Amino acid sequence: MKQFVIATLMLAAAASAHAVDAAKAQDIASKNACMGCHQVDKKLVGPSFKDVAAKYKGDKGALAKLTAKVKNGGAGVWGPVPMPANAGVSDADIKTVVEWVLAGAPAK
């Protein structure tokens, strides 16, 4: 029984270590103009964050792909309108936002 409790606590700690800080991610997205083209649950200029999460669900390389796309910009995946590069945003901030988007962009 003791081993079961320890294993359960370790799993809970691991899960919380990977938990997405929705408030921080939304703040970063708002301050860096992401919300000017994207919304959480509806298409604006670009796809909704929920649609992005659905498209990349189960894709093990999604975090790296989307982090590079946000940093460098791109076009063609969601239509003809290009997404501008965000080279001035830190890699850590981009990762926070992309993790939030891939988690389904939960509300803060």
C-alpha positions in Angstrom: 0.0 0.0 0.0 2.8 2.4 0.9 4.4 1.9 -2.6 1.0 2.6 -4.2 0.7 5.9 -2.3 4.3 6.9 -3.2 3.7 6.1 -6.9 0.5 8.1 -6.9 2.2 11.1 -5.3 5.0 10.9 -7.8 2.6 10.8 -10.8 0.7 13.8 -9.4 3.9 15.8 -9.0 4.9 14.9 -12.5 1.5 16.0 -13.9 1.6 19.3 -12.0 5.1 20.0 -13.2 3.8 19.8 -16.8 0.6 21.8 -16.0 0.0 24.8 -18.2 -0.1 28.2 -16.6 -3.1 29.5 -18.6 -3.1 32.9 -17.0 0.6 33.4 -17.9 0.1 32.1 -21.4 -2.9 34.3 -22.1 -1.0 37.3 -20.8 1.9 36.6 -23.1 -0.4 36.0 -26.1 -2.2 39.3 -25.4 0.9 41.3 -24.9 2.5 40.0 -28.1 -0.5 40.6 -30.5 -1.4 36.9 -30.9 -5.0 37.7 -30.0 -5.2 40.1 -32.9 -5.3 37.2 -35.3 -6.3 34.2 -33.1 -9.1 33.6 -30.7 -9.4 30.6 -28.3 -12.6 29.1 -29.9 -13.3 30.8 -33.2 -11.4 31.6 -36.4 -10.4 35.2 -36.8 -7.6 35.9 -39.3 -5.8 32.7 -38.2 -7.2 29.5 -36.8 -8.7 29.2 -33.3 -6.4 27.8 -30.7 -8.8 25.0 -30.2 -8.6 24.1 -33.9 -4.8 24.1 -33.7 -4.9 21.8 -30.6 -7.2 19.4 -32.5 -5.0 19.4 -35.6 -1.9 18.6 -33.7 -3.4 16.2 -31.0 -1.2 13.2 -30.7 1.7 14.7 -32.8 4.8 14.2 -30.7 6.7 16.8 -32.7 4.0 19.5 -32.4 5.6 21.6 -29.7 8.8 21.9 -31.7 7.0 22.5 -35.0 4.7 25.2 -33.7 7.4 26.9 -31.6 9.5 27.3 -34.8 6.4 28.4 -36.8 5.6 31.1 -34.1 9.2 32.2 -34.0 9.9 32.3 -37.7 6.4 32.8 -39.2 4.9 30.8 -42.0 2.0 30.3 -44.3 0.0 27.7 -46.2 -1.1 25.4 -43.4 -4.3 27.2 -42.5 -4.8 29.2 -45.7 -3.1 31.9 -47.7 -2.7 34.6 -45.0 0.9 34.4 -43.6 1.6 34.5 -39.9 4.4 37.0 -39.3 7.6 36.1 -37.5 7.8 36.7 -33.7 11.5 36.9 -33.4 11.3 39.5 -30.6 9.4 37.1 -28.3 11.6 35.0 -26.0 11.8 31.2 -26.7 10.5 30.6 -23.2 7.4 32.8 -23.8 6.7 31.1 -27.1 7.0 27.7 -25.5 4.5 28.7 -22.8 2.0 29.9 -25.3 2.4 26.9 -27.6 2.0 24.5 -24.6 -1.2 26.3 -23.7 -2.5 26.2 -27.2 -1.7 22.4 -27.5 -3.5 21.8 -24.1 -6.6 23.2 -25.7 -6.1 26.8 -24.6 -7.9 26.3 -21.2 -9.2 29.5 -19.6 -7.3 31.1 -16.8 
